[in-house]
Amino acid sequence: MIFKVLYQPQENENPSRENTQSLYLEADTEVTARQLVQDNTNYNIEFIEPLTGKHLEYEQENPDFKLTEFDK
């Protein structure tokens, strides 16, 4: 499943809309997606959203859509 992860680039930042960034990754569950981001970055995760159907298609139309892959 594809997940959209909304995050702040620094772990100690308070969430603010202006600094929120996103990445897309493939994982089996939301828990696995969170663990991948926590193990490989210093990001402050705000929200993880599963993408399916029309919502996934819409996100894939964005020219910035790219799956993030972490070394395992």
N, CA, C and O atoms as a printed pandas DataFrame, in Angstrom:
     atom_number atom_name residue_name chain_id  residue_number  x_coord  y_coord  z_coord
0              1         N          MET        A               1    0.841   -1.160    0.000
1              2        CA          MET        A               1    0.000    0.000    0.000
2              3         C          MET        A               1    0.899    1.240    0.000
3              4         O          MET        A               1    2.002    1.229    0.547
4              5         N          ILE        A               2    0.406    2.293   -0.619
5              6        CA          ILE        A               2    1.127    3.567   -0.680
6              7         C          ILE        A               2    0.611    4.475    0.439
7              8         O          ILE        A               2   -0.595    4.591    0.656
8              9         N          PHE        A               3    1.552    5.118    1.148
9             10        CA          PHE        A               3    1.202    6.042    2.219
10            11         C          PHE        A               3    1.793    7.413    1.934
11            12         O          PHE        A               3    2.895    7.528    1.398
12            13         N          LYS        A               4    1.053    8.446    2.295
13            14        CA          LYS        A               4    1.549    9.815    2.241
14            15         C          LYS        A               4    1.866   10.215    3.672
15            16         O          LYS        A               4    1.000   10.170    4.546
16            17         N          VAL        A               5    3.122   10.610    3.908
17            18        CA          VAL        A               5    3.572   10.988    5.239
18            19         C          VAL        A               5    3.768   12.499    5.267
19            20         O          VAL        A               5    4.572   13.038    4.506
20            21         N          LEU        A               6    3.043   13.175    6.134
21            22        CA          LEU        A               6    3.199   14.613    6.332
22            23         C          LEU        A               6    4.102   14.809    7.540
23            24         O          LEU        A               6    3.899   14.189    8.584
24            25         N          TYR        A               7    5.108   15.679    7.392
25            26        CA          TYR        A               7    6.100   15.805    8.450
26            27         C          TYR        A               7    6.722   17.196    8.483
27            28         O          TYR        A               7    6.616   17.974    7.536
28            29         N          GLN        A               8    7.379   17.480    9.616
29            30        CA          GLN        A               8    8.235   18.646    9.768
30            31         C          GLN        A               8    9.673   18.147    9.586
31            32         O          GLN        A               8   10.010   17.073   10.083
32            33         N          PRO        A               9   10.521   18.899    8.888
33            34        CA          PRO        A               9   11.873   18.417    8.620
34            35         C          PRO        A               9   12.739   18.219    9.870
35            36         O          PRO        A               9   13.664   17.407    9.847
36            37         N          GLN        A              10   12.465   18.926   10.933
37            38        CA          GLN        A              10   13.239   18.783   12.160
38            39         C          GLN        A              10   12.373   18.161   13.255
39            40         O          GLN        A              10   11.215   18.535   13.434
40            41         N          GLU        A              11   12.942   17.223   13.969
41            42        CA          GLU        A              11   12.202   16.491   14.992
42            43         C          GLU        A              11   11.695   17.392   16.117
43            44         O          GLU        A              11   10.659   17.107   16.717
44            45         N          ASN        A              12   12.412   18.465   16.403
45            46        CA          ASN        A              12   12.040   19.319   17.526
46            47         C          ASN        A              12   11.183   20.522   17.118
47            48         O          ASN        A              12   10.959   21.411   17.939
48            49         N          GLU        A              13   10.701   20.572   15.882
49            50        CA          GLU        A              13    9.850   21.671   15.424
50            51         C          GLU        A              13    8.395   21.415   15.776
51            52         O          GLU        A              13    7.896   20.293   15.685
52            53         N          ASN        A              14    7.731   22.487   16.178
53            54        CA          ASN        A              14    6.282   22.406   16.338
54            55         C          ASN        A              14    5.653   22.421   14.949
55            56         O          ASN        A              14    6.116   23.154   14.075
56            57         N          PRO        A              15    4.616   21.634   14.733
57            58        CA          PRO        A              15    3.983   21.619   13.422
58            59         C          PRO        A              15    3.426   22.981   13.030
59            60         O          PRO        A              15    2.739   23.634   13.815
60            61         N          SER        A              16    3.728   23.395   11.820
61            62        CA          SER        A              16    3.117   24.581   11.227
62            63         C          SER        A              16    2.898   24.303    9.747
63            64         O          SER        A              16    3.739   23.700    9.081
64            65         N          ARG        A              17    1.786   24.740    9.263
65            66        CA          ARG        A              17    1.396   24.448    7.887
66            67         C          ARG        A              17    2.466   24.889    6.883
67            68         O          ARG        A              17    2.704   24.211    5.883
68            69         N          GLU        A              18    3.102   26.021    7.154
69            70        CA          GLU        A              18    4.082   26.568    6.217
70            71         C          GLU        A              18    5.311   25.680    6.062
71            72         O          GLU        A              18    5.959   25.704    5.015
72            73         N          ASN        A              19    5.640   24.898    7.087
73            74        CA          ASN        A              19    6.832   24.052    7.046
74            75         C          ASN        A              19    6.534   22.588    6.774
75            76         O          ASN        A              19    7.458   21.784    6.651
76            77         N          THR        A              20    5.274   22.230    6.680
77            78        CA          THR        A              20    4.909   20.834    6.479
78            79         C          THR        A              20    5.335   20.371    5.091
79            80         O          THR        A              20    5.081   21.035    4.086
80            81         N          GLN        A              21    5.983   19.227    5.065
81            82        CA          GLN        A              21    6.403   18.605    3.813
82            83         C          GLN        A              21    5.796   17.213    3.748
83            84         O          GLN        A              21    5.236   16.725    4.729
84            85         N          SER        A              22    5.908   16.579    2.593
85            86        CA          SER        A              22    5.338   15.239    2.469
86            87         C          SER        A              22    6.266   14.335    1.682
87            88         O          SER        A              22    7.078   14.785    0.874
88            89         N          LEU        A              23    6.122   13.056    1.942
89            90        CA          LEU        A              23    6.804   12.037    1.160
90            91         C          LEU        A              23    5.837   10.878    0.979
91            92         O          LEU        A              23    4.868   10.731    1.724
92            93         N          TYR        A              24    6.116   10.073   -0.006
93            94        CA          TYR        A              24    5.277    8.915   -0.313
94            95         C          TYR        A              24    6.132    7.677   -0.163
95            96         O          TYR        A              24    7.289    7.658   -0.585
96            97         N          LEU        A              25    5.568    6.643    0.437
97            98        CA          LEU        A              25    6.314    5.399    0.542
98            99         C          LEU        A              25    5.377    4.213    0.498
99           100         O          LEU        A              25    4.176    4.319    0.746
100          101         N          GLU        A              26    5.971    3.084    0.174
101          102        CA          GLU        A              26    5.210    1.840    0.097
102          103         C          GLU        A              26    5.545    1.002    1.317
103          104         O          GLU        A              26    6.714    0.782    1.635
104          105         N          ALA        A              27    4.501    0.536    2.000
105          106        CA          ALA        A              27    4.657   -0.300    3.185
106          107         C          ALA        A              27    3.415   -1.165    3.339
107          108         O          ALA        A              27    2.373   -0.893    2.742
108          109         N          ASP        A              28    3.541   -2.210    4.147
109          110        CA          ASP        A              28    2.410   -3.112    4.361
110          111         C          ASP        A              28    1.326   -2.489    5.232
111          112         O          ASP        A              28    0.135   -2.676    4.983
112          113         N          THR        A              29    1.750   -1.740    6.265
113          114        CA          THR        A              29    0.805   -1.138    7.197
114          115         C          THR        A              29    1.249    0.279    7.554
115          116         O          THR        A              29    2.378    0.677    7.265
116          117         N          GLU        A              30    0.362    1.026    8.178
117          118        CA          GLU        A              30    0.698    2.373    8.643
118          119         C          GLU        A              30    1.789    2.313    9.719
119          120         O          GLU        A              30    2.658    3.183    9.781
120          121         N          VAL        A              31    1.734    1.287   10.555
121          122        CA          VAL        A              31    2.740    1.118   11.605
122          123         C          VAL        A              31    4.120    0.905   10.982
123          124         O          VAL        A              31    5.107    1.478   11.445
124          125         N          THR        A              32    4.189    0.089    9.944
125          126        CA          THR        A              32    5.451   -0.154    9.250
126          127         C          THR        A              32    5.948    1.123    8.584
127          128         O          THR        A              32    7.143    1.414    8.620
128          129         N          ALA        A              33    5.050    1.881    7.982
129          130        CA          ALA        A              33    5.425    3.146    7.345
130          131         C          ALA        A              33    6.012    4.099    8.372
131          132         O          ALA        A              33    7.046    4.717    8.117
132          133         N          ARG        A              34    5.376    4.229    9.524
133          134        CA          ARG        A              34    5.875    5.104   10.587
134          135         C          ARG        A              34    7.261    4.649   11.050
135          136         O          ARG        A              34    8.155    5.471   11.251
136          137         N          GLN        A              35    7.430    3.353   11.214
137          138        CA          GLN        A              35    8.707    2.827   11.685
138          139         C          GLN        A              35    9.821    3.085   10.676
139          140         O          GLN        A              35   10.941    3.417   11.062
140          141         N          LEU        A              36    9.523    2.936    9.391
141          142        CA          LEU        A              36   10.512    3.217    8.350
142          143         C          LEU        A              36   10.988    4.667    8.406
143          144         O          LEU        A              36   12.186    4.937    8.321
144          145         N          VAL        A              37   10.048    5.590    8.549
145          146        CA          VAL        A              37   10.413    7.010    8.602
146          147         C          VAL        A              37   11.192    7.305    9.880
147          148         O          VAL        A              37   12.202    8.007    9.837
148          149         N          GLN        A              38   10.740    6.782   11.009
149          150        CA          GLN        A              38   11.427    7.042   12.274
150          151         C          GLN        A              38   12.838    6.468   12.290
151          152         O          GLN        A              38   13.749    7.089   12.838
152          153         N          ASP        A              39   13.032    5.300   11.699
153          154        CA          ASP        A              39   14.345    4.653   11.694
154          155         C          ASP        A              39   15.327    5.324   10.750
155          156         O          ASP        A              39   16.537    5.210   10.945
156          157         N          ASN        A              40   14.838    6.020    9.734
157          158        CA          ASN        A              40   15.713    6.531    8.683
158          159         C          ASN        A              40   15.798    8.049    8.584
159          160         O          ASN        A              40   16.535    8.568    7.746
160          161         N          THR        A              41   15.057    8.770    9.425
161          162        CA          THR        A              41   15.066   10.237    9.358
162          163         C          THR        A              41   14.978   10.823   10.760
163          164         O          THR        A              41   14.803   10.106   11.746
164          165         N          ASN        A              42   15.104   12.130   10.822
165          166        CA          ASN        A              42   14.871   12.872   12.069
166          167         C          ASN        A              42   13.594   13.692   11.963
167          168         O          ASN        A              42   13.448   14.701   12.654
168          169         N          TYR        A              43   12.674   13.277   11.114
169          170        CA          TYR        A              43   11.455   14.028   10.867
170          171         C          TYR        A              43   10.481   13.923   12.040
171          172         O          TYR        A              43   10.431   12.913   12.743
172          173         N          ASN        A              44    9.716   14.986   12.229
173          174        CA          ASN        A              44    8.614   15.008   13.179
174          175         C          ASN        A              44    7.350   14.663   12.381
175          176         O          ASN        A              44    6.802   15.519   11.686
176          177         N          ILE        A              45    6.900   13.437   12.479
177          178        CA          ILE        A              45    5.750   12.967   11.702
178          179         C          ILE        A              45    4.471   13.576   12.259
179          180         O          ILE        A              45    4.183   13.470   13.452
180          181         N          GLU        A              46    3.711   14.213   11.378
181          182        CA          GLU        A              46    2.427   14.791   11.759
182          183         C          GLU        A              46    1.278   13.820   11.515
183          184         O          GLU        A              46    0.404   13.639   12.364
184          185         N          PHE        A              47    1.298   13.199   10.334
185          186        CA          PHE        A              47    0.149   12.391    9.928
186          187         C          PHE        A              47    0.583   11.420    8.843
187          188         O          PHE        A              47    1.407   11.759    7.994
188          189         N          ILE        A              48    0.037   10.225    8.868
189          190        CA          ILE        A              48    0.279    9.235    7.818
190          191         C          ILE        A              48   -1.067    8.842    7.249
191          192         O          ILE        A              48   -1.973    8.432    7.974
192          193         N          GLU        A              49   -1.181    8.975    5.933
193          194        CA          GLU        A              49   -2.457    8.750    5.261
194          195         C          GLU        A              49   -2.310    7.662    4.200
195          196         O          GLU        A              49   -1.453    7.770    3.323
196          197         N          PRO        A              50   -3.138    6.610    4.268
197          198        CA          PRO        A              50   -3.105    5.605    3.203
198          199         C          PRO        A              50   -3.749    6.175    1.935
199          200         O          PRO        A              50   -4.763    6.869    2.001
200          201         N          LEU        A              51   -3.154    5.876    0.796
201          202        CA          LEU        A              51   -3.687    6.358   -0.483
202          203         C          LEU        A              51   -4.187    5.173   -1.299
203          204         O          LEU        A              51   -3.452    4.218   -1.549
204          205         N          THR        A              52   -5.440    5.252   -1.705
205          206        CA          THR        A              52   -6.027    4.208   -2.541
206          207         C          THR        A              52   -6.965    4.840   -3.557
207          208         O          THR        A              52   -7.387    5.986   -3.404
208          209         N          GLY        A              53   -7.279    4.094   -4.576
209          210        CA          GLY        A              53   -8.277    4.501   -5.553
210          211         C          GLY        A              53   -8.031    5.858   -6.188
211          212         O          GLY        A              53   -6.916    6.165   -6.608
212          213         N          LYS        A              54   -9.075    6.662   -6.253
213          214        CA          LYS        A              54   -9.020    7.980   -6.895
214          215         C          LYS        A              54   -8.051    8.921   -6.187
215          216         O          LYS        A              54   -7.396    9.748   -6.822
216          217         N          HIS        A              55   -7.968    8.786   -4.865
217          218        CA          HIS        A              55   -7.049    9.649   -4.119
218          219         C          HIS        A              55   -5.607    9.359   -4.532
219          220         O          HIS        A              55   -4.823   10.291   -4.713
220          221         N          LEU        A              56   -5.248    8.101   -4.682
221          222        CA          LEU        A              56   -3.905    7.728   -5.140
222          223         C          LEU        A              56   -3.671    8.233   -6.560
223          224         O          LEU        A              56   -2.608    8.775   -6.861
224          225         N          GLU        A              57   -4.650    8.058   -7.423
225          226        CA          GLU        A              57   -4.527    8.537   -8.807
226          227         C          GLU        A              57   -4.291   10.043   -8.837
227          228         O          GLU        A              57   -3.464   10.527   -9.610
228          229         N          TYR        A              58   -5.011   10.781   -8.004
229          230        CA          TYR        A              58   -4.854   12.234   -7.943
230          231         C          TYR        A              58   -3.427   12.598   -7.506
231          232         O          TYR        A              58   -2.791   13.456   -8.117
232          233         N          GLU        A              59   -2.937   11.957   -6.469
233          234        CA          GLU        A              59   -1.587   12.239   -5.971
234          235         C          GLU        A              59   -0.528   11.890   -7.018
235          236         O          GLU        A              59    0.476   12.591   -7.140
236          237         N          GLN        A              60   -0.748   10.812   -7.772
237          238        CA          GLN        A              60    0.221   10.393   -8.790
238          239         C          GLN        A              60    0.301   11.374   -9.951
239          240         O          GLN        A              60    1.301   11.391  -10.668
240          241         N          GLU        A              61   -0.724   12.190  -10.154
241          242        CA          GLU        A              61   -0.709   13.207  -11.210
242          243         C          GLU        A              61    0.207   14.377  -10.855
243          244         O          GLU        A              61    0.627   15.125  -11.738
244          245         N          ASN        A              62    0.519   14.538   -9.574
245          246        CA          ASN        A              62    1.402   15.606   -9.127
246          247         C          ASN        A              62    2.819   15.336   -9.654
247          248         O          ASN        A              62    3.332   14.232   -9.473
248          249         N          PRO        A              63    3.460   16.317  -10.299
249          250        CA          PRO        A              63    4.809   16.084  -10.835
250          251         C          PRO        A              63    5.836   15.786   -9.744
251          252         O          PRO        A              63    6.900   15.244  -10.044
252          253         N          ASP        A              64    5.548   16.123   -8.491
253          254        CA          ASP        A              64    6.470   15.843   -7.391
254          255         C          ASP        A              64    6.262   14.457   -6.773
255          256         O          ASP        A              64    6.963   14.090   -5.831
256          257         N          PHE        A              65    5.309   13.692   -7.294
257          258        CA          PHE        A              65    5.039   12.368   -6.738
258          259         C          PHE        A              65    6.215   11.451   -7.047
259          260         O          PHE        A              65    6.555   11.225   -8.208
260          261         N          LYS        A              66    6.829   10.926   -5.992
261          262        CA          LYS        A              66    7.936    9.986   -6.133
262          263         C          LYS        A              66    7.967    9.137   -4.882
263          264         O          LYS        A              66    7.939    9.668   -3.772
264          265         N          LEU        A              67    8.026    7.822   -5.044
265          266        CA          LEU        A              67    8.099    6.941   -3.882
266          267         C          LEU        A              67    9.477    7.042   -3.247
267          268         O          LEU        A              67   10.492    6.954   -3.937
268          269         N          THR        A              68    9.511    7.224   -1.949
269          270        CA          THR        A              68   10.765    7.258   -1.199
270          271         C          THR        A              68   11.125    5.833   -0.814
271          272         O          THR        A              68   10.286    5.076   -0.325
272          273         N          GLU        A              69   12.375    5.482   -1.039
273          274        CA          GLU        A              69   12.850    4.146   -0.656
274          275         C          GLU        A              69   13.985    4.318    0.328
275          276         O          GLU        A              69   14.922    5.080    0.090
276          277         N          PHE        A              70   13.893    3.595    1.448
277          278        CA          PHE        A              70   14.918    3.614    2.461
278          279         C          PHE        A              70   15.738    2.334    2.343
279          280         O          PHE        A              70   15.199    1.274    2.026
280          281         N          ASP        A              71   17.030    2.435    2.596
281          282        CA          ASP        A              71   17.874    1.239    2.628
282          283         C          ASP        A              71   17.473    0.403    3.813
283          284         O          ASP        A              71   17.248    0.923    4.906
284          285         N          LYS        A              72   17.383   -0.880    3.601
285          286        CA          LYS        A              72   16.922   -1.767    4.678
286          287         C          LYS        A              72   18.068   -2.477    5.311
287          288         O          LYS        A              72   17.871   -3.265    6.236
